[in-house]
Amino acid sequence: MQPIASNRVHILALTEEAPPDFVEEARQLLLEYGEFVRTEGNAAHFCYEGLAKEAAELPLSYLDQGGELLVAVVEILVEGKAAVELVGCVGWRRIPRPDWAPVTEEAAELKRLWVAPEARGIGAGLGLIEAAITAARTAGATALYLDTVEESMASAVALYRGLGFLPCRSYSGALLNNVSYYRLGL
């Protein structure tokens, strides 16, 4: 990959109208994320099969939950011609509020932030998170939650904290080893 310009990161929502090859690239990004989490020594319980199902059902796996998968796209040169490449993704979805849930507000959850290693440092992660915050706020969410394994994803945690996410209790009722929970008021 030869980036044309690092300041040319574009964030797009994956829609039902997206071309099949675009959706397939987004699937591959999600599966790369899954492989990273699955092989990382500090990762908590992780259901790769659930992620594979989520990836197979894109974009509906997020749209059906009142959210979306956002992708970071950069302009590149391929054999001297301009092209685009997906280099990152993040999902967001509404948090359901069953009677037992600890979340009582209109909230959303940030899921599966991933930027391909060769594209890190060009602003894709920050752009994805900011776009998810804006989309969740526009959809009426009053808070955005996330969970992460800080030891494995220190760069992502730095971005979250820099954008104002604060540590919080588990929002799903689950308490997993090595997992930290964050909340951002919208």
C-alpha positions as CSV (number, residue, x, y, z in Angstrom):
1,M,0.0,0.0,0.0
2,Q,1.4,3.4,-1.0
3,P,-0.8,6.2,0.6
4,I,-1.3,9.2,-1.7
5,A,-1.7,11.5,1.3
6,S,-2.1,10.6,5.0
7,N,-4.6,13.4,5.5
8,R,-7.0,11.8,3.1
9,V,-8.7,9.4,5.5
10,H,-12.4,9.2,4.9
11,I,-15.0,7.7,7.2
12,L,-18.0,6.0,5.6
13,A,-20.9,4.0,7.0
14,L,-21.4,0.6,5.6
15,T,-24.9,0.4,4.1
16,E,-27.0,-2.2,2.4
17,E,-26.2,-0.5,-0.9
18,A,-22.4,-1.0,-0.5
19,P,-20.7,-2.9,-3.3
20,P,-20.1,-6.6,-2.4
21,D,-16.3,-6.2,-2.6
22,F,-16.5,-3.2,-0.2
23,V,-18.5,-5.3,2.2
24,E,-16.0,-8.2,1.9
25,E,-13.1,-5.9,2.7
26,A,-15.0,-4.7,5.8
27,R,-15.6,-8.4,6.8
28,Q,-11.9,-9.1,6.5
29,L,-11.1,-6.1,8.7
30,L,-13.5,-7.5,11.4
31,L,-11.9,-10.9,11.1
32,E,-8.4,-9.4,11.4
33,Y,-9.6,-7.8,14.6
34,G,-10.9,-11.1,15.8
35,E,-7.6,-12.9,15.1
36,F,-5.7,-10.2,17.0
37,V,-8.0,-10.5,20.0
38,R,-8.0,-14.3,19.9
39,T,-4.2,-14.6,19.8
40,E,-3.4,-11.8,22.2
41,G,-2.3,-13.2,25.6
42,N,-4.2,-10.7,27.6
43,A,-7.5,-11.1,25.9
44,A,-10.5,-12.0,28.1
45,H,-13.2,-14.4,27.0
46,F,-13.8,-13.9,23.3
47,C,-16.2,-15.6,21.1
48,Y,-14.7,-15.8,17.6
49,E,-17.7,-17.7,16.3
50,G,-19.9,-14.8,17.3
51,L,-17.7,-12.4,15.5
52,A,-17.6,-14.6,12.4
53,K,-21.4,-14.6,12.3
54,E,-21.4,-10.8,12.8
55,A,-19.0,-10.4,9.9
56,A,-21.0,-12.7,7.7
57,E,-24.1,-10.7,8.2
58,L,-22.7,-7.3,7.5
59,P,-24.0,-4.6,7.3
60,L,-27.2,-5.9,8.9
61,S,-25.4,-7.1,12.0
62,Y,-25.2,-3.5,13.1
63,L,-28.1,-1.9,11.2
64,D,-30.5,-4.3,12.8
65,Q,-29.3,-3.2,16.3
66,G,-29.9,0.5,15.6
67,G,-26.2,1.2,14.7
68,E,-23.8,0.8,11.9
69,L,-20.3,-0.3,11.0
70,L,-18.1,2.7,10.0
71,V,-15.0,2.1,7.9
72,A,-11.9,4.2,7.3
73,V,-10.9,4.5,3.7
74,V,-7.6,5.9,2.3
75,E,-6.6,6.8,-1.2
76,I,-3.7,4.7,-2.5
77,L,-1.7,4.2,-5.6
78,V,-2.0,0.7,-7.3
79,E,0.2,0.3,-10.3
80,G,0.3,4.1,-10.7
81,K,-3.5,4.5,-10.5
82,A,-5.5,6.0,-7.7
83,A,-7.7,3.6,-5.8
84,V,-9.2,3.3,-2.3
85,E,-8.5,0.8,0.5
86,L,-10.4,0.1,3.7
87,V,-7.9,0.4,6.5
88,G,-10.1,0.4,9.6
89,C,-13.5,-0.1,11.2
90,V,-15.5,0.4,14.3
91,G,-19.1,-0.5,15.0
92,W,-21.7,1.1,17.3
93,R,-25.1,-0.2,18.3
94,R,-27.9,0.6,20.7
95,I,-27.6,-1.1,24.1
96,P,-30.8,-3.1,24.7
97,R,-32.4,-2.2,28.1
98,P,-33.8,-5.4,29.6
99,D,-35.1,-5.1,33.2
100,W,-31.9,-6.5,34.6
101,A,-29.5,-4.2,32.7
102,P,-27.4,-1.8,34.7
103,V,-27.8,0.9,31.9
104,T,-30.9,3.0,32.3
105,E,-30.2,5.7,29.8
106,E,-30.5,5.8,26.0
107,A,-27.1,4.4,25.3
108,A,-25.0,2.9,22.6
109,E,-22.0,0.7,22.6
110,L,-18.7,1.2,20.6
111,K,-17.5,-2.2,19.3
112,R,-14.5,-3.6,17.5
113,L,-12.2,-0.7,16.8
114,W,-9.5,-1.9,14.4
115,V,-7.0,-0.2,12.2
116,A,-4.7,-2.3,10.0
117,P,-1.1,-2.1,11.4
118,E,0.2,-0.6,8.2
119,A,-2.3,2.3,8.4
120,R,-1.7,3.2,12.1
121,G,-0.6,6.8,12.8
122,I,-2.6,8.5,10.0
123,G,-5.6,9.4,12.1
124,A,-7.9,6.6,11.0
125,G,-8.7,5.4,14.6
126,L,-9.4,8.9,15.8
127,G,-11.6,9.6,12.8
128,L,-13.6,6.3,13.3
129,I,-14.2,7.0,17.0
130,E,-15.2,10.6,16.4
131,A,-17.6,9.5,13.6
132,A,-19.1,6.9,15.9
133,I,-19.6,9.5,18.7
134,T,-21.4,11.8,16.2
135,A,-23.6,9.0,14.8
136,A,-24.6,7.7,18.2
137,R,-25.4,11.2,19.4
138,T,-27.4,12.0,16.2
139,A,-29.4,8.8,16.8
140,G,-30.4,10.0,20.2
141,A,-28.0,8.2,22.5
142,T,-27.1,10.0,25.7
143,A,-24.0,7.9,26.4
144,L,-21.6,5.7,24.6
145,Y,-20.0,2.7,26.4
146,L,-17.2,0.4,25.5
147,D,-15.1,-2.4,26.9
148,T,-11.5,-3.1,26.2
149,V,-8.4,-5.0,27.3
150,E,-6.1,-2.1,28.2
151,E,-2.9,-4.2,28.1
152,S,-3.6,-5.3,24.5
153,M,-5.0,-2.0,23.1
154,A,-3.1,0.8,24.8
155,S,-3.2,3.0,21.7
156,A,-7.0,2.7,21.5
157,V,-7.4,3.4,25.2
158,A,-5.3,6.6,24.8
159,L,-7.7,7.7,22.1
160,Y,-10.7,6.9,24.2
161,R,-9.4,8.8,27.2
162,G,-8.3,11.7,25.0
163,L,-11.9,12.0,23.7
164,G,-13.3,12.1,27.3
165,F,-14.3,8.5,27.9
166,L,-14.1,7.7,31.7
167,P,-13.8,4.4,33.5
168,C,-17.1,3.0,34.6
169,R,-18.7,-0.2,35.9
170,S,-19.6,-3.0,33.6
171,Y,-22.6,-1.9,31.5
172,S,-23.6,-5.4,30.4
173,G,-23.7,-7.0,33.9
174,A,-20.7,-9.2,32.9
175,L,-17.5,-8.9,34.8
176,L,-14.6,-10.3,32.7
177,N,-11.0,-10.7,33.7
178,N,-8.7,-8.0,32.3
179,V,-11.6,-6.1,30.8
180,S,-12.0,-2.3,31.5
181,Y,-15.2,-0.5,30.9
182,Y,-15.6,3.1,29.8
183,R,-18.4,5.6,29.3
184,L,-18.7,8.9,27.4
185,G,-21.7,11.2,28.1
186,L,-23.1,12.6,24.9
